[in-house]
Structures are given as structure tokens and as C-alpha cells.
Amino acid sequence: MPFLIRYIRFLLLLLPGMFIAGGCGVQDPDYYNRLGVSLDNQGKIDEAIGKYKKALRLEPNNREAHYNLAVAYHKKGLHKEAIEEYKTVLGLYPNDPETLYNLGAIYARSTMQDAAIFTWEKAVELKPDFTEAHYILGFTYAQKKQFDKAIQAYNKVLEKNPDDAITHNNLGVAYTEKGLLDEAIDELRKSIKINPAMAMTHKNLEFAYRKKGREEEANKELKIYEELTKRETQTQ
């Protein structure tokens, strides 16, 4: 069977550019928010969480502090706490595609795939060119064997990033699963042209060629796959 290649870039964005300039007094929530961002960027996440909480004690509806606190919890693997903070952000600003994307990432990691898909679909509805969200939607649709939706999502990625070898591979896999072998072969060959060193794409192309009855070409791809896999093993 063909194999998807996982390539997910969760955003987990901090928002330092959104802060309102203010003084450095102890009653300034934006000061503590900025201080939290600085600590977070230094990897001092626990200390950053303390500063975000301080900002929220001063201003409970500070959206940026809630968002940055959610990101910090997300980084710490505190999914329940992160979900609550992301939901708070969405209560304050419902049309935030990045927050929806990050919330979907936590749902996915918590095996709540349907909830993840729902939030990512809303994210791309709000931001149609949101490439990362389209990609992870395609990957998740494919895992759920919803290949028509996966194909549509991957094509959205390729509209913006036509030289994305991994997306061409995964689109080829989706076409293979649909029995659209000519389309699958075309996408897999595009992937290999962009990045010939990706062993799994050669394996996927071998599979598509065999289903098509093109044994000689399949054997050639199998040989390349075996050579690349052996080379990868030797360099580890």
C-alpha cells in the first residue's frame, strides 16, 4: 500500500507585534505580557506563564496574554489548560484562524480528529490561503479515508506552493487510493523531480506502476527505493 509522508508545521505563534505600547509600571498588563514573550523566547516557559498570568490578573480580557498563555501551555504539553485558553481567545475574537489552527493541533494530538477537522475547516474558511491548515486537513482526511476531500485540500496547498515535494507525494497517494493511477503517477513523478532523494515516494510510485501493470518501471523504482533506504541506514 502507498504511504503518506507526515509534514506538519504547527504554528504556536507568539504575538509580540500586537502589543500596545505602554509604560513599564507594575500595573501595566502589556509590560508583563511582553516580559512573558521575552522569557518564552529564552525557553523559560514556566517563568513566562507566571508573567502572562500576572497580565491577566491586571486585565482578565487581554486577548494577547490569553493567546500567549495558551501557546506556553501547548509547548508544555498541558493540553487541557491550552484548550481552555484558546477557547477564551476565540470567545474574545471568534474569527482568528491561527488560534483555530493551534486548537485543532491539540485536538489532533488528543485523538479528537473530528473536532480537529472542524476547527481547521473553520480556519481555512476564514483564511482561504492558509497553507498549513490545508495541508493538515489533507493529511487528516486521508487518514480517515476521505480521499476526495484530501485531494481538494492538497491541491489548495499546491496552488500556493507548487514545488512542495511532500504534498505532491501525498496527493499521489490519495489518487492511488482512489484508483486514479495516471494522476497518481503524474504527482509522484513531480515529487521525485523536485526531491529525488525521498525514498518513500519511489516506493509509492512502484506501487502505482504495479497496479497499472507497468512492471519494468515498478522494478526500477523498487531498486531506487532500496538503494536510498540502504544509504539512509548507513548514515544513521
ROVODO-187616 format. One record per residue (C-alpha): residue number from 1; residue in one letter; x, y, z. Coordinates in pm, whole numbers, plus 32768, in hexadecimal, padded with zeros to 4 digits. Layout:
REM residues N
<num=NUM | residuo=A | x=X | y=Y | z=Z>
...
//
This chain:
REM residues 236
<num=1 | residuo=M | x=8000 | y=8000 | z=8000>
<num=2 | residuo=P | x=8075 | y=8167 | z=7FC7>
<num=3 | residuo=F | x=80EF | y=823C | z=80E7>
<num=4 | residuo=L | x=80A3 | y=83A1 | z=814A>
<num=5 | residuo=I | x=81C5 | y=8475 | z=81BE>
<num=6 | residuo=R | x=8181 | y=853C | z=82F7>
<num=7 | residuo=Y | x=81EA | y=86A5 | z=82E2>
<num=8 | residuo=I | x=8139 | y=8782 | z=83DD>
<num=9 | residuo=R | x=81A9 | y=88D9 | z=8448>
<num=10 | residuo=F | x=80D5 | y=893B | z=8572>
<num=11 | residuo=L | x=80DE | y=8AB2 | z=8595>
<num=12 | residuo=L | x=80E6 | y=8AF1 | z=870C>
<num=13 | residuo=L | x=8112 | y=8C62 | z=86C9>
<num=14 | residuo=L | x=8160 | y=8D69 | z=87C8>
<num=15 | residuo=L | x=80D5 | y=8EBF | z=8778>
<num=16 | residuo=P | x=81D3 | y=8FC4 | z=87E7>
<num=17 | residuo=G | x=817C | y=90AB | z=86C8>
<num=18 | residuo=M | x=8019 | y=90DA | z=8744>
<num=19 | residuo=F | x=8066 | y=9175 | z=8893>
<num=20 | residuo=I | x=8000 | y=92DA | z=88DF>
<num=21 | residuo=A | x=8123 | y=93B3 | z=8940>
<num=22 | residuo=G | x=810E | y=940B | z=8AAC>
<num=23 | residuo=G | x=81D6 | y=9460 | z=8BDD>
<num=24 | residuo=C | x=82A2 | y=936F | z=8CAA>
<num=25 | residuo=G | x=81E0 | y=939F | z=8DEE>
<num=26 | residuo=V | x=8179 | y=9275 | z=8EBD>
<num=27 | residuo=Q | x=800A | y=92B0 | z=8E63>
<num=28 | residuo=D | x=8047 | y=9298 | z=8CEC>
<num=29 | residuo=P | x=7FC9 | y=9147 | z=8C65>
<num=30 | residuo=D | x=8079 | y=917A | z=8B18>
<num=31 | residuo=Y | x=81C4 | y=919C | z=8BCF>
<num=32 | residuo=Y | x=8196 | y=9045 | z=8C6D>
<num=33 | residuo=N | x=811F | y=8FBB | z=8B22>
<num=34 | residuo=R | x=8257 | y=9036 | z=8A70>
<num=35 | residuo=L | x=832E | y=8FB3 | z=8B8B>
<num=36 | residuo=G | x=8285 | y=8E61 | z=8B66>
<num=37 | residuo=V | x=82D3 | y=8E5B | z=89F3>
<num=38 | residuo=S | x=8440 | y=8EAB | z=8A39>
<num=39 | residuo=L | x=8458 | y=8D93 | z=8B39>
<num=40 | residuo=D | x=83A1 | y=8CA2 | z=8A51>
<num=41 | residuo=N | x=8498 | y=8CEF | z=893A>
<num=42 | residuo=Q | x=85B2 | y=8C96 | z=8A2B>
<num=43 | residuo=G | x=8511 | y=8B45 | z=8A72>
<num=44 | residuo=K | x=84A7 | y=8BB0 | z=8BD2>
<num=45 | residuo=I | x=8343 | y=8B40 | z=8B9D>
<num=46 | residuo=D | x=82E2 | y=8B14 | z=8D0B>
<num=47 | residuo=E | x=8353 | y=8C77 | z=8D58>
<num=48 | residuo=A | x=829F | y=8CF5 | z=8C21>
<num=49 | residuo=I | x=815C | y=8C50 | z=8C97>
<num=50 | residuo=G | x=817A | y=8D0C | z=8DDF>
<num=51 | residuo=K | x=8199 | y=8E59 | z=8D27>
<num=52 | residuo=Y | x=8070 | y=8E11 | z=8C44>
<num=53 | residuo=K | x=7F9F | y=8DBC | z=8D75>
<num=54 | residuo=K | x=800E | y=8F01 | z=8E18>
<num=55 | residuo=A | x=7F9C | y=8FC0 | z=8CE3>
<num=56 | residuo=L | x=7E4B | y=8F11 | z=8CF2>
<num=57 | residuo=R | x=7E1B | y=8F62 | z=8E60>
<num=58 | residuo=L | x=7E3E | y=90CD | z=8DFF>
<num=59 | residuo=E | x=7D6C | y=90B0 | z=8CC2>
<num=60 | residuo=P | x=7C9C | y=8F6D | z=8CB6>
<num=61 | residuo=N | x=7C2C | y=8FA4 | z=8B4D>
<num=62 | residuo=N | x=7D85 | y=8FE6 | z=8ABC>
<num=63 | residuo=R | x=7D71 | y=8F15 | z=8980>
<num=64 | residuo=E | x=7EE7 | y=8F14 | z=8939>
<num=65 | residuo=A | x=7F39 | y=8E99 | z=8A96>
<num=66 | residuo=H | x=7E36 | y=8D83 | z=8A7E>
<num=67 | residuo=Y | x=7EC3 | y=8D1E | z=892A>
<num=68 | residuo=N | x=802A | y=8D1D | z=899F>
<num=69 | residuo=L | x=7FCA | y=8C5C | z=8AD7>
<num=70 | residuo=A | x=7F1C | y=8B5B | z=89FA>
<num=71 | residuo=V | x=8057 | y=8B3B | z=8925>
<num=72 | residuo=A | x=812E | y=8B0D | z=8A5A>
<num=73 | residuo=Y | x=8047 | y=89FF | z=8AE3>
<num=74 | residuo=H | x=8048 | y=895D | z=8989>
<num=75 | residuo=K | x=81C4 | y=8953 | z=8988>
<num=76 | residuo=K | x=81C1 | y=88B8 | z=8AE4>
<num=77 | residuo=G | x=80D0 | y=87A9 | z=8A73>
<num=78 | residuo=L | x=7FC2 | y=8829 | z=8B61>
<num=79 | residuo=H | x=7EB1 | y=87EC | z=8A64>
<num=80 | residuo=K | x=7D80 | y=881A | z=8B41>
<num=81 | residuo=E | x=7DFC | y=896C | z=8BB9>
<num=82 | residuo=A | x=7E62 | y=89D5 | z=8A59>
<num=83 | residuo=I | x=7D0B | y=8979 | z=89CD>
<num=84 | residuo=E | x=7C5F | y=8A50 | z=8AD2>
<num=85 | residuo=E | x=7D3D | y=8B79 | z=8A84>
<num=86 | residuo=Y | x=7D0F | y=8B55 | z=890B>
<num=87 | residuo=K | x=7B98 | y=8B47 | z=8943>
<num=88 | residuo=T | x=7BAE | y=8C84 | z=8A10>
<num=89 | residuo=V | x=7C65 | y=8D2E | z=88F2>
<num=90 | residuo=L | x=7B57 | y=8CBE | z=87FF>
<num=91 | residuo=G | x=7A4D | y=8D43 | z=88EB>
<num=92 | residuo=L | x=7AF7 | y=8E96 | z=88D8>
<num=93 | residuo=Y | x=7B4A | y=8E80 | z=8764>
<num=94 | residuo=P | x=7A88 | y=8D6A | z=86B4>
<num=95 | residuo=N | x=7B1D | y=8DA2 | z=855A>
<num=96 | residuo=D | x=7C89 | y=8D54 | z=85AA>
<num=97 | residuo=P | x=7D07 | y=8C46 | z=84B7>
<num=98 | residuo=E | x=7E58 | y=8C15 | z=8566>
<num=99 | residuo=T | x=7DAC | y=8BCE | z=86B2>
<num=100 | residuo=L | x=7CC2 | y=8AD8 | z=8607>
<num=101 | residuo=Y | x=7DEE | y=8A2F | z=8564>
<num=102 | residuo=N | x=7EA5 | y=8A05 | z=86AD>
<num=103 | residuo=L | x=7D6A | y=898B | z=875C>
<num=104 | residuo=G | x=7D3F | y=8889 | z=8649>
<num=105 | residuo=A | x=7EA5 | y=8817 | z=867F>
<num=106 | residuo=I | x=7E5B | y=87CA | z=87EC>
<num=107 | residuo=Y | x=7D19 | y=8718 | z=8792>
<num=108 | residuo=A | x=7DDA | y=8641 | z=8699>
<num=109 | residuo=R | x=7EE4 | y=85E9 | z=879A>
<num=110 | residuo=S | x=7DCE | y=858D | z=888B>
<num=111 | residuo=T | x=7D39 | y=849F | z=8784>
<num=112 | residuo=M | x=7C0C | y=8584 | z=8756>
<num=113 | residuo=Q | x=7C23 | y=857A | z=85DB>
<num=114 | residuo=D | x=7AC2 | y=85F0 | z=858F>
<num=115 | residuo=A | x=7AEA | y=871F | z=8670>
<num=116 | residuo=A | x=7C3C | y=8768 | z=85CF>
<num=117 | residuo=I | x=7BA8 | y=8759 | z=8471>
<num=118 | residuo=F | x=7A89 | y=883D | z=84D5>
<num=119 | residuo=T | x=7B74 | y=894A | z=8559>
<num=120 | residuo=W | x=7C64 | y=8931 | z=8431>
<num=121 | residuo=E | x=7B41 | y=8949 | z=833C>
<num=122 | residuo=K | x=7AD3 | y=8A86 | z=83E9>
<num=123 | residuo=A | x=7C39 | y=8B0B | z=83DB>
<num=124 | residuo=V | x=7C4E | y=8AE3 | z=825F>
<num=125 | residuo=E | x=7AF1 | y=8B74 | z=8239>
<num=126 | residuo=L | x=7B6F | y=8CAD | z=82E7>
<num=127 | residuo=K | x=7CC2 | y=8CA7 | z=8239>
<num=128 | residuo=P | x=7CA5 | y=8BF4 | z=80E8>
<num=129 | residuo=D | x=7E1D | y=8C00 | z=80A1>
<num=130 | residuo=F | x=7E7C | y=8B66 | z=81F2>
<num=131 | residuo=T | x=7F6E | y=8A66 | z=8162>
<num=132 | residuo=E | x=7FC9 | y=89B5 | z=82A6>
<num=133 | residuo=A | x=7E5A | y=897E | z=82F9>
<num=134 | residuo=H | x=7E0D | y=88FA | z=819E>
<num=135 | residuo=Y | x=7F32 | y=8809 | z=81B8>
<num=136 | residuo=I | x=7ED4 | y=8777 | z=8308>
<num=137 | residuo=L | x=7D6B | y=875E | z=8298>
<num=138 | residuo=G | x=7DDD | y=8697 | z=8169>
<num=139 | residuo=F | x=7EB1 | y=85B3 | z=8241>
<num=140 | residuo=T | x=7D97 | y=857B | z=833B>
<num=141 | residuo=Y | x=7C90 | y=8542 | z=822E>
<num=142 | residuo=A | x=7D74 | y=843D | z=8191>
<num=143 | residuo=Q | x=7DA1 | y=838E | z=82DF>
<num=144 | residuo=K | x=7C26 | y=837D | z=82F9>
<num=145 | residuo=K | x=7C18 | y=82FA | z=8190>
<num=146 | residuo=Q | x=7B5B | y=8430 | z=811A>
<num=147 | residuo=F | x=7C32 | y=8442 | z=7FE3>
<num=148 | residuo=D | x=7B5E | y=8534 | z=7F18>
<num=149 | residuo=K | x=7B7E | y=8636 | z=802C>
<num=150 | residuo=A | x=7CF1 | y=85E7 | z=8052>
<num=151 | residuo=I | x=7D2C | y=8622 | z=7EE0>
<num=152 | residuo=Q | x=7C78 | y=876F | z=7EF0>
<num=153 | residuo=A | x=7D42 | y=87DF | z=801F>
<num=154 | residuo=Y | x=7E92 | y=8775 | z=7F8C>
<num=155 | residuo=N | x=7E44 | y=882E | z=7E49>
<num=156 | residuo=K | x=7E07 | y=8968 | z=7F17>
<num=157 | residuo=V | x=7F66 | y=8942 | z=7FA8>
<num=158 | residuo=L | x=7FFD | y=8915 | z=7E4E>
<num=159 | residuo=E | x=7F50 | y=8A4B | z=7DC9>
<num=160 | residuo=K | x=802F | y=8B14 | z=7EB1>
<num=161 | residuo=N | x=815B | y=8A28 | z=7ECB>
<num=162 | residuo=P | x=8178 | y=896D | z=7D80>
<num=163 | residuo=D | x=82D5 | y=88EB | z=7DD5>
<num=164 | residuo=D | x=826F | y=883B | z=7F17>
<num=165 | residuo=A | x=82EE | y=86D9 | z=7EDE>
<num=166 | residuo=I | x=8241 | y=8647 | z=800F>
<num=167 | residuo=T | x=80EE | y=86CC | z=7FA9>
<num=168 | residuo=H | x=811A | y=8642 | z=7E48>
<num=169 | residuo=N | x=816E | y=84F1 | z=7EE8>
<num=170 | residuo=N | x=803D | y=84F4 | z=7FC6>
<num=171 | residuo=L | x=7F5C | y=8565 | z=7EAB>
<num=172 | residuo=G | x=7FE5 | y=8442 | z=7DE0>
<num=173 | residuo=V | x=7F8F | y=8356 | z=7EFE>
<num=174 | residuo=A | x=7E2C | y=83DD | z=7F0B>
<num=175 | residuo=Y | x=7E03 | y=83AD | z=7D93>
<num=176 | residuo=T | x=7E8B | y=824A | z=7DB3>
<num=177 | residuo=E | x=7D8E | y=81FA | z=7EC1>
<num=178 | residuo=K | x=7C7D | y=827F | z=7DDC>
<num=179 | residuo=G | x=7CF9 | y=81A1 | z=7CBF>
<num=180 | residuo=L | x=7D59 | y=82D2 | z=7BEF>
<num=181 | residuo=L | x=7EA9 | y=823F | z=7B93>
<num=182 | residuo=D | x=7F0B | y=8328 | z=7A76>
<num=183 | residuo=E | x=7ED4 | y=8454 | z=7B59>
<num=184 | residuo=A | x=7F8E | y=83A4 | z=7C73>
<num=185 | residuo=I | x=80BB | y=8354 | z=7B99>
<num=186 | residuo=D | x=80C5 | y=84BA | z=7B1C>
<num=187 | residuo=E | x=80C8 | y=854A | z=7C7D>
<num=188 | residuo=L | x=81C8 | y=8452 | z=7CFF>
<num=189 | residuo=R | x=82B0 | y=8499 | z=7BDB>
<num=190 | residuo=K | x=828E | y=860E | z=7C22>
<num=191 | residuo=S | x=82EF | y=85CA | z=7D8C>
<num=192 | residuo=I | x=8423 | y=8506 | z=7D1F>
<num=193 | residuo=K | x=8489 | y=8613 | z=7C29>
<num=194 | residuo=I | x=8484 | y=8711 | z=7D44>
<num=195 | residuo=N | x=852D | y=862E | z=7E43>
<num=196 | residuo=P | x=85B9 | y=84E8 | z=7DB3>
<num=197 | residuo=A | x=864E | y=8482 | z=7F04>
<num=198 | residuo=M | x=84FE | y=8442 | z=7FAF>
<num=199 | residuo=A | x=84FF | y=82C6 | z=7FBE>
<num=200 | residuo=M | x=8391 | y=8297 | z=8016>
<num=201 | residuo=T | x=831D | y=834B | z=7EDD>
<num=202 | residuo=H | x=83D8 | y=824E | z=7E06>
<num=203 | residuo=K | x=8329 | y=8139 | z=7EC9>
<num=204 | residuo=N | x=81D9 | y=81DE | z=7E8D>
<num=205 | residuo=L | x=8225 | y=8202 | z=7D1B>
<num=206 | residuo=E | x=8289 | y=8093 | z=7D0B>
<num=207 | residuo=F | x=8137 | y=8039 | z=7DA2>
<num=208 | residuo=A | x=807A | y=8112 | z=7CA7>
<num=209 | residuo=Y | x=813D | y=8083 | z=7B80>
<num=210 | residuo=R | x=80F3 | y=7F1D | z=7BF2>
<num=211 | residuo=K | x=7F81 | y=7F67 | z=7C10>
<num=212 | residuo=K | x=7F94 | y=7FF6 | z=7AB1>
<num=213 | residuo=G | x=8047 | y=7EBB | z=7A34>
<num=214 | residuo=R | x=8189 | y=7F72 | z=79E0>
<num=215 | residuo=E | x=8272 | y=7E73 | z=7A7E>
<num=216 | residuo=E | x=83BB | y=7EE6 | z=79E7>
<num=217 | residuo=E | x=838D | y=8048 | z=7A68>
<num=218 | residuo=A | x=8318 | y=7FC1 | z=7BB6>
<num=219 | residuo=N | x=8453 | y=7EF1 | z=7BDC>
<num=220 | residuo=K | x=8529 | y=801E | z=7B8B>
<num=221 | residuo=E | x=8480 | y=80EC | z=7C9C>
<num=222 | residuo=L | x=84A0 | y=7FCE | z=7D92>
<num=223 | residuo=K | x=8616 | y=7FBF | z=7D52>
<num=224 | residuo=I | x=863A | y=8135 | z=7D8B>
<num=225 | residuo=Y | x=856E | y=811A | z=7EC9>
<num=226 | residuo=E | x=864A | y=8002 | z=7F4E>
<num=227 | residuo=E | x=8789 | y=80C0 | z=7EFA>
<num=228 | residuo=L | x=870D | y=81FE | z=7FA7>
<num=229 | residuo=T | x=8697 | y=813D | z=80D7>
<num=230 | residuo=K | x=87E5 | y=808C | z=80F4>
<num=231 | residuo=R | x=889B | y=81D9 | z=80D8>
<num=232 | residuo=E | x=87C0 | y=8271 | z=81E7>
<num=233 | residuo=T | x=8805 | y=814A | z=82CC>
<num=234 | residuo=Q | x=897D | y=816B | z=829A>
<num=235 | residuo=T | x=897E | y=82DD | z=82F3>
<num=236 | residuo=Q | x=88BE | y=82AE | z=8437>
//
